[in-house]
Amino acid sequence: MLGLTELKQTKVYQEAKSEGKIEGKIEGKLETIPFMLSLGATVEQIAEALDLDIKLVQQVAQTSQSTPETRDKS
C-alpha cells in the first residue's frame, strides 16, 4: 500500500493536483467578472485582462445580472 509521501510522487497525483490548480484559477477569474463589470469595465476589456474567451465573459455577465445578489448590490 502506498503511503501519502509515495502517493504524492505518482504521476496521477501530480496531474490531479495540477488540474485542481487550473480549475481554481479559472474559477477565481470567473468570480472576478461581476466585480469588474461593477467598476465599469467592458466585456471586451475583462476578457482581455483575464485572458478569457469573450463568449464566456458574456455568459457570466448575463448570469450575474440576473442573480438577486448582484441586483441587491446595485
C-alpha positions as CSV (number, residue, x, y, z in Angstrom):
1,M,0.0,0.0,0.0
2,L,1.2,3.5,-0.9
3,G,1.9,6.0,1.9
4,L,1.0,9.6,1.5
5,T,4.6,10.6,0.6
6,E,4.7,7.9,-2.2
7,L,1.2,8.8,-3.4
8,K,2.2,12.5,-3.8
9,Q,5.1,11.4,-6.1
10,T,2.9,9.5,-8.5
11,K,2.1,10.9,-12.0
12,V,-1.7,10.5,-11.3
13,Y,-1.5,12.6,-8.1
14,Q,0.6,15.3,-9.8
15,E,-1.8,15.6,-12.8
16,A,-4.8,15.8,-10.5
17,K,-3.1,18.4,-8.4
18,S,-2.2,20.4,-11.5
19,E,-5.8,20.2,-12.8
20,G,-7.1,21.4,-9.5
21,K,-4.9,24.4,-9.6
22,I,-6.0,25.3,-13.1
23,E,-9.7,24.9,-12.2
24,G,-9.1,27.1,-9.1
25,K,-7.5,29.8,-11.3
26,I,-10.3,29.8,-13.8
27,E,-13.0,29.8,-11.0
28,G,-11.2,32.8,-9.5
29,K,-11.3,34.6,-12.8
30,L,-14.9,33.9,-13.3
31,E,-15.8,35.2,-9.9
32,T,-14.0,38.5,-10.7
33,I,-16.1,39.3,-13.7
34,P,-19.1,40.8,-11.9
35,F,-16.8,42.9,-9.8
36,M,-15.0,44.2,-12.9
37,L,-18.4,45.0,-14.5
38,S,-19.4,46.9,-11.5
39,L,-16.3,49.1,-11.9
40,G,-17.4,49.9,-15.4
41,A,-15.1,47.6,-17.4
42,T,-16.5,46.3,-20.7
43,V,-16.9,42.6,-21.6
44,E,-14.0,43.0,-24.1
45,Q,-11.7,44.6,-21.5
46,I,-12.5,41.9,-19.0
47,A,-11.9,39.1,-21.5
48,E,-8.5,40.6,-22.4
49,A,-7.4,41.4,-18.9
50,L,-8.3,37.9,-17.6
51,D,-7.3,36.1,-20.7
52,L,-10.7,34.5,-21.1
53,D,-12.9,33.9,-24.2
54,I,-15.2,36.8,-24.8
55,K,-18.2,34.5,-25.1
56,L,-17.5,33.0,-21.7
57,V,-17.3,36.5,-20.2
58,Q,-20.6,37.5,-21.8
59,Q,-22.3,34.4,-20.4
60,V,-21.1,35.2,-16.9
61,A,-22.0,38.8,-17.3
62,Q,-25.6,37.9,-18.3
63,T,-25.9,35.4,-15.5
64,S,-24.6,37.8,-12.9
65,Q,-27.1,40.5,-14.0
66,S,-30.0,38.1,-13.3
67,T,-29.0,36.9,-9.9
68,P,-30.5,38.5,-6.8
69,E,-27.1,39.0,-5.2
70,T,-26.0,41.3,-8.0
71,R,-29.2,43.2,-8.1
72,D,-29.1,43.9,-4.3
73,K,-25.6,45.5,-4.7
74,S,-26.8,47.9,-7.4
